[in-house]
């Protein structure tokens, strides 16, 4: 494709809003996110599919910025770069959105058939389900929108059904009665990720359970007294001598209220050091108790259940719960149980306690562990090849420190509950016969064929959304069609970028399913980034009011500034602290580049026609070509190592320091043909290298600096075909050191920047003498030195300025009031030392470190470092005065 842009005068000011929407539309409409490159080496990433109900939050901004940096970089390197994009159908979240809309109209889901409600969900998706995809475009994400996926698309559903049926036929999916996280409001099982733990002020009740033989009682304590209605045992530690006689004689307890006789069992779960050392066991309503119950010999089918789907008391299988409790809310039942035990003299004491309480993040009510029939995946079997893939290096986890966590979880993985009691989602392909037989098949006809003439009823449940998203790396490429054009070329993917918080919910499950069905890993590398936290390091939450809206930051500073902030702050998995001043600083960085391009344009410097570096003879031109060579190498290494911060740092310092601050300064007034060619080429290399991080401003500058055959997004990554010129590097760095150090010394001593001075350098080396000789014009113009005399300085006060192997002396007699300046510096130095030492004393005090807020300690450390640096600077200034 030919881009017909040509040189056009740049606006005086850089305005991100004016260019972002225009360039994004150009890229997308011209198919530039995935240009036609059939013979190129593939590079593939898949985005973690955001919920179709979602809006762009700051975590999305980090995650997707990192992916876009990688995909733009690989596209510039000539790869057939595919970034698969799509959204997740988000079962619970989406069903809730639509149900809320119905409630607003005094309507409800149960007024419709399942099919009618699902149709309403599809209508909602068509109208409102594209919010986040539009926001990803605003961030600049160069995804292949032409192949946008949805986890409920027909082709994806076909893959999901096939996986379920195949795993079932292989014995890796089964139906079982186990405890799940049950949301009584939504009336469905939910995953651990959808459970949030809150600290709630509650109570710890101590009860006496009478021994059945009348010989006394055993003390138990609980935060959930209502569950005693379904207690099946009391556990004590086998090593606890206090209870050995009870265990030896097979003592039992007769439960108050129900009169149920239950055994006292030995189990390591009971801690002799906690309370009485005895623990009530309700296997049907507590995850730990479920495991104790199994060890005690209770089958899941025999474990007592005392709650219905709405968390109201129902009758247990043994029929022993008094009638007054039936239909009672769980918390009302709690109050009544305590009341009855207290009346019978069995309540020993009540302690106030802060209790870690599980809540459903969407339903907003307390979660109940609930014993129910669900579908499970044999995750322990599927996990083994994934564990081996990480151990062997087939999958590289970056940073490597996450490997230990991965192995620990995978080696202790529990069965994965994949059924949900919802209407929206992938319907489980299972049919039940009246005799209890289950028939699993891809279609109802196939299930009927298996069942013969038996009447079948389809399972009402749908699959957990993590089940379908686990297929994302291969189902998005056309699987199960083995001859799908993209599948062979783009599977396995090259990289997955993910937050560490979904390592097990999504990443590990992709590894398991990918290896099982594709016989190869889903991706070669897994990069886990941290969280974006508030400026004070706290986790962002709506309740704290510290959530940052990325779209607001884009409105204020532009997408490029936000993207560069995210990249520069991402340091291999460490959490990113939000800092709006730094985002503003990167907006200033884009403005500085804009102004440098305007300066070039105004001086006849335009687009380069060469991929390789132009011929250069002057030291400054040879130096800047070498700086490009070094920056390209630094960028390539950082990207290979997935060191996003190092990559951003390399290009930032090259643009700001070497190019804008020094090269442009050094070439001012010397625009010969060579310099114009080199400067234009260097600016082009900058635009290409910076493009993955700041795509909008770089594309705009690229288009305005001259006629181009193509847009920057599909340009070629720098190939300077040049080397670092050590002689030119040494010469220019000497010059930069002289000018920089002299300017700093003037500032320290209160000398006006434009003041012209004379320097003395006795016995310079031949190399230094030659550098000074060749750069007399720059020394005069930029260092503001009338001359550098190769002789000893006259007697009297002088400041010393170093450059390379030279130490220049610059007389100060008549330039400043030496005595007054010395007094000013000494006073400031004393103050800085006093502040430094005071802060050091505070930081050394253990009480301050323990009692002060973390942000106060951090501020004290920063202030101490600042005052220490100031004291050093002032000491150096005093030393200059002699």
Secondary structure in CASP SS format (residue, H / E / C, confidence):
PFRMAT SS
TARGET T0000
AUTHOR 0000-0000-0000
METHOD secondary structure of the structure
MODEL  1
X C 1.00
X C 1.00
X C 1.00
X C 1.00
X C 1.00
X C 1.00
X C 1.00
X C 1.00
X C 1.00
X C 1.00
X C 1.00
X C 1.00
X C 1.00
X C 1.00
X C 1.00
X H 1.00
X H 1.00
X H 1.00
X H 1.00
X H 1.00
X H 1.00
X H 1.00
X H 1.00
X H 1.00
X H 1.00
X H 1.00
X H 1.00
X H 1.00
X H 1.00
X C 1.00
X C 1.00
X H 1.00
X H 1.00
X H 1.00
X C 1.00
X C 1.00
X C 1.00
X C 1.00
X C 1.00
X C 1.00
X C 1.00
X E 1.00
X E 1.00
X E 1.00
X E 1.00
X E 1.00
X C 1.00
X C 1.00
X C 1.00
X E 1.00
X E 1.00
X C 1.00
X C 1.00
X C 1.00
X C 1.00
X C 1.00
X C 1.00
X H 1.00
X H 1.00
X H 1.00
X H 1.00
X H 1.00
X H 1.00
X H 1.00
X H 1.00
X H 1.00
X H 1.00
X H 1.00
X H 1.00
X H 1.00
X H 1.00
X H 1.00
X H 1.00
X H 1.00
X H 1.00
X H 1.00
X C 1.00
X C 1.00
X C 1.00
X E 1.00
X E 1.00
X E 1.00
X E 1.00
X E 1.00
X C 1.00
X E 1.00
X E 1.00
X E 1.00
X C 1.00
X C 1.00
X H 1.00
X H 1.00
X H 1.00
X H 1.00
X H 1.00
X H 1.00
X H 1.00
X H 1.00
X H 1.00
X H 1.00
X H 1.00
X H 1.00
X H 1.00
X H 1.00
X C 1.00
X C 1.00
X C 1.00
X C 1.00
X H 1.00
X H 1.00
X H 1.00
X C 1.00
X C 1.00
X H 1.00
X H 1.00
X H 1.00
X H 1.00
X H 1.00
X H 1.00
X H 1.00
X H 1.00
X H 1.00
X H 1.00
X H 1.00
X H 1.00
X H 1.00
X H 1.00
X H 1.00
X C 1.00
X C 1.00
X H 1.00
X H 1.00
X H 1.00
X H 1.00
X H 1.00
X H 1.00
X H 1.00
X H 1.00
X H 1.00
X C 1.00
X C 1.00
X C 1.00
X C 1.00
X C 1.00
X H 1.00
X H 1.00
X H 1.00
X C 1.00
X E 1.00
X E 1.00
X C 1.00
X C 1.00
X C 1.00
X H 1.00
X H 1.00
X H 1.00
X H 1.00
X H 1.00
X H 1.00
X H 1.00
X H 1.00
X H 1.00
X H 1.00
X H 1.00
X H 1.00
X H 1.00
X H 1.00
X H 1.00
X H 1.00
X C 1.00
X C 1.00
X C 1.00
X E 1.00
X E 1.00
X E 1.00
X E 1.00
X E 1.00
X E 1.00
X E 1.00
X E 1.00
X E 1.00
X E 1.00
X E 1.00
X C 1.00
X C 1.00
X C 1.00
X C 1.00
X E 1.00
X E 1.00
X E 1.00
X C 1.00
X H 1.00
X H 1.00
X H 1.00
X E 1.00
X E 1.00
X E 1.00
X E 1.00
X E 1.00
X E 1.00
X E 1.00
X E 1.00
X E 1.00
X E 1.00
X E 1.00
X E 1.00
X E 1.00
X E 1.00
X E 1.00
X E 1.00
X E 1.00
X C 1.00
X C 1.00
X C 1.00
X C 1.00
X C 1.00
X E 1.00
X E 1.00
X E 1.00
X E 1.00
X E 1.00
X E 1.00
X C 1.00
X C 1.00
X H 1.00
X H 1.00
X H 1.00
X H 1.00
X H 1.00
X H 1.00
X C 1.00
X C 1.00
X E 1.00
X E 1.00
X E 1.00
X E 1.00
X C 1.00
X C 1.00
X C 1.00
X C 1.00
X H 1.00
X H 1.00
X H 1.00
X H 1.00
X H 1.00
X H 1.00
X H 1.00
X H 1.00
X C 1.00
X C 1.00
X C 1.00
X E 1.00
X E 1.00
X E 1.00
X C 1.00
X C 1.00
X C 1.00
X C 1.00
X C 1.00
X C 1.00
X E 1.00
X E 1.00
X E 1.00
X E 1.00
X E 1.00
X E 1.00
X C 1.00
X C 1.00
X C 1.00
X C 1.00
X C 1.00
X C 1.00
X C 1.00
X C 1.00
X C 1.00
X C 1.00
X C 1.00
X E 1.00
X E 1.00
X E 1.00
X E 1.00
X C 1.00
X C 1.00
X C 1.00
X C 1.00
X C 1.00
X H 1.00
X H 1.00
X H 1.00
X H 1.00
X H 1.00
X H 1.00
X H 1.00
X H 1.00
X H 1.00
X C 1.00
X C 1.00
X C 1.00
X C 1.00
X H 1.00
X H 1.00
X H 1.00
X C 1.00
X C 1.00
X C 1.00
X C 1.00
X E 1.00
X C 1.00
X C 1.00
X C 1.00
X C 1.00
X E 1.00
X E 1.00
X C 1.00
X C 1.00
X C 1.00
X C 1.00
X C 1.00
X C 1.00
X C 1.00
X C 1.00
X C 1.00
X H 1.00
X H 1.00
X H 1.00
X C 1.00
X C 1.00
X C 1.00
X E 1.00
X H 1.00
X H 1.00
X H 1.00
X H 1.00
X H 1.00
X H 1.00
X H 1.00
X H 1.00
X H 1.00
X H 1.00
X H 1.00
X H 1.00
X H 1.00
X H 1.00
X C 1.00
X C 1.00
X C 1.00
X E 1.00
X E 1.00
X E 1.00
X E 1.00
X E 1.00
X E 1.00
X E 1.00
X E 1.00
X E 1.00
X E 1.00
X E 1.00
X E 1.00
X E 1.00
X E 1.00
X C 1.00
X C 1.00
X C 1.00
X C 1.00
X C 1.00
X E 1.00
X C 1.00
X E 1.00
X E 1.00
X E 1.00
X E 1.00
X E 1.00
X E 1.00
X E 1.00
X E 1.00
X E 1.00
X E 1.00
X C 1.00
X H 1.00
X H 1.00
X H 1.00
X H 1.00
X H 1.00
X H 1.00
X H 1.00
X H 1.00
X H 1.00
X H 1.00
X H 1.00
X H 1.00
X H 1.00
X H 1.00
X C 1.00
X C 1.00
X C 1.00
X E 1.00
X E 1.00
X E 1.00
X C 1.00
X C 1.00
X C 1.00
X H 1.00
X H 1.00
X H 1.00
X H 1.00
X H 1.00
X H 1.00
X H 1.00
X H 1.00
X H 1.00
X H 1.00
X C 1.00
X C 1.00
X C 1.00
X C 1.00
X E 1.00
X E 1.00
X C 1.00
X E 1.00
X E 1.00
X C 1.00
X C 1.00
X C 1.00
X C 1.00
X C 1.00
X C 1.00
X E 1.00
X C 1.00
X C 1.00
X E 1.00
X E 1.00
X E 1.00
X E 1.00
X C 1.00
X C 1.00
X C 1.00
X C 1.00
X E 1.00
X E 1.00
X E 1.00
X C 1.00
X C 1.00
X C 1.00
X H 1.00
X H 1.00
X H 1.00
X H 1.00
X H 1.00
X H 1.00
X H 1.00
X H 1.00
X C 1.00
X C 1.00
X C 1.00
X C 1.00
X E 1.00
X E 1.00
X E 1.00
X C 1.00
X C 1.00
X C 1.00
X E 1.00
X E 1.00
X C 1.00
X H 1.00
X H 1.00
X H 1.00
X H 1.00
X H 1.00
X C 1.00
X C 1.00
X H 1.00
X H 1.00
X H 1.00
X H 1.00
X C 1.00
X C 1.00
X C 1.00
X C 1.00
X C 1.00
X C 1.00
X C 1.00
X C 1.00
X C 1.00
X H 1.00
X H 1.00
X H 1.00
X H 1.00
X H 1.00
X H 1.00
X C 1.00
X C 1.00
X E 1.00
X E 1.00
X E 1.00
X E 1.00
X E 1.00
X E 1.00
X E 1.00
X H 1.00
X H 1.00
X H 1.00
X H 1.00
X H 1.00
X H 1.00
X H 1.00
X H 1.00
X H 1.00
X H 1.00
X H 1.00
X H 1.00
X H 1.00
X H 1.00
X H 1.00
X H 1.00
X H 1.00
X H 1.00
X H 1.00
X C 1.00
X C 1.00
X C 1.00
X C 1.00
X E 1.00
X E 1.00
X E 1.00
X E 1.00
X E 1.00
X E 1.00
X E 1.00
X C 1.00
X C 1.00
X E 1.00
X E 1.00
X C 1.00
X C 1.00
X C 1.00
X C 1.00
X C 1.00
X C 1.00
X C 1.00
X C 1.00
X C 1.00
X C 1.00
X C 1.00
X C 1.00
X C 1.00
X C 1.00
X C 1.00
X C 1.00
X H 1.00
X H 1.00
X H 1.00
X H 1.00
X H 1.00
X H 1.00
X H 1.00
X H 1.00
X C 1.00
X H 1.00
X H 1.00
X H 1.00
X H 1.00
X H 1.00
X H 1.00
X H 1.00
X H 1.00
X H 1.00
X H 1.00
X H 1.00
X C 1.00
X C 1.00
X C 1.00
X C 1.00
X C 1.00
X C 1.00
X E 1.00
X E 1.00
X C 1.00
X C 1.00
X H 1.00
X H 1.00
X H 1.00
X H 1.00
X H 1.00
X H 1.00
X H 1.00
X H 1.00
X H 1.00
X H 1.00
X H 1.00
X H 1.00
X H 1.00
X H 1.00
X H 1.00
X H 1.00
X H 1.00
X H 1.00
X H 1.00
X H 1.00
X H 1.00
X H 1.00
X H 1.00
X C 1.00
X C 1.00
X C 1.00
X C 1.00
X C 1.00
X C 1.00
X C 1.00
X C 1.00
X C 1.00
X C 1.00
X C 1.00
X C 1.00
X C 1.00
X C 1.00
X C 1.00
X C 1.00
X H 1.00
X H 1.00
X H 1.00
X H 1.00
X H 1.00
X H 1.00
X H 1.00
X H 1.00
X H 1.00
X H 1.00
X H 1.00
X H 1.00
X H 1.00
X H 1.00
X H 1.00
X H 1.00
X H 1.00
X H 1.00
X H 1.00
X H 1.00
X H 1.00
X H 1.00
X C 1.00
X C 1.00
X C 1.00
X H 1.00
X H 1.00
X H 1.00
X H 1.00
X H 1.00
X H 1.00
X H 1.00
X H 1.00
X H 1.00
X H 1.00
X H 1.00
X H 1.00
X H 1.00
X H 1.00
X H 1.00
X H 1.00
X H 1.00
X H 1.00
X H 1.00
X H 1.00
X H 1.00
X H 1.00
X H 1.00
X H 1.00
X C 1.00
X C 1.00
X C 1.00
X C 1.00
X C 1.00
X H 1.00
X H 1.00
X H 1.00
X H 1.00
X H 1.00
X H 1.00
X H 1.00
X H 1.00
X H 1.00
X H 1.00
X H 1.00
X H 1.00
X H 1.00
X H 1.00
X H 1.00
X H 1.00
X H 1.00
X H 1.00
X H 1.00
X C 1.00
X C 1.00
X C 1.00
X H 1.00
X H 1.00
X H 1.00
X H 1.00
X H 1.00
X H 1.00
X H 1.00
X H 1.00
X H 1.00
X H 1.00
X C 1.00
X C 1.00
X C 1.00
X C 1.00
X C 1.00
X C 1.00
X C 1.00
X H 1.00
X H 1.00
X H 1.00
X C 1.00
X C 1.00
X C 1.00
X C 1.00
X C 1.00
X C 1.00
X C 1.00
X C 1.00
X C 1.00
X C 1.00
X C 1.00
X H 1.00
X H 1.00
X H 1.00
X H 1.00
X H 1.00
X H 1.00
X H 1.00
X H 1.00
X H 1.00
X H 1.00
X H 1.00
X H 1.00
X H 1.00
X H 1.00
X H 1.00
X H 1.00
X H 1.00
X H 1.00
X H 1.00
X H 1.00
X H 1.00
X H 1.00
X H 1.00
X C 1.00
X C 1.00
X C 1.00
X C 1.00
X C 1.00
X C 1.00
X C 1.00
X C 1.00
X E 1.00
X E 1.00
X E 1.00
X E 1.00
X C 1.00
X C 1.00
X C 1.00
X C 1.00
X C 1.00
X H 1.00
X H 1.00
X H 1.00
X H 1.00
X H 1.00
X H 1.00
X H 1.00
X H 1.00
X H 1.00
X C 1.00
X H 1.00
X H 1.00
X H 1.00
X H 1.00
X H 1.00
X H 1.00
X H 1.00
X C 1.00
X C 1.00
X E 1.00
X E 1.00
X E 1.00
X E 1.00
X E 1.00
X C 1.00
X C 1.00
X C 1.00
X C 1.00
X C 1.00
X C 1.00
X C 1.00
X C 1.00
X E 1.00
X E 1.00
X E 1.00
X E 1.00
X E 1.00
X E 1.00
X C 1.00
X C 1.00
X E 1.00
X E 1.00
X E 1.00
X E 1.00
X E 1.00
X E 1.00
X C 1.00
X C 1.00
X C 1.00
X C 1.00
X C 1.00
X C 1.00
X H 1.00
X H 1.00
X H 1.00
X H 1.00
X H 1.00
X H 1.00
X H 1.00
X H 1.00
X H 1.00
X H 1.00
X H 1.00
X H 1.00
X H 1.00
X H 1.00
X H 1.00
X H 1.00
X H 1.00
X H 1.00
X H 1.00
X H 1.00
X H 1.00
X H 1.00
X H 1.00
X H 1.00
X H 1.00
X H 1.00
X H 1.00
X C 1.00
X H 1.00
X H 1.00
X H 1.00
X H 1.00
X H 1.00
X H 1.00
X C 1.00
X C 1.00
X H 1.00
X H 1.00
X H 1.00
X H 1.00
X H 1.00
X H 1.00
X H 1.00
X H 1.00
X H 1.00
X H 1.00
X H 1.00
X H 1.00
X H 1.00
X H 1.00
X H 1.00
X H 1.00
X H 1.00
X H 1.00
X H 1.00
X H 1.00
X H 1.00
X H 1.00
X H 1.00
X H 1.00
X H 1.00
X H 1.00
X H 1.00
X H 1.00
X C 1.00
END
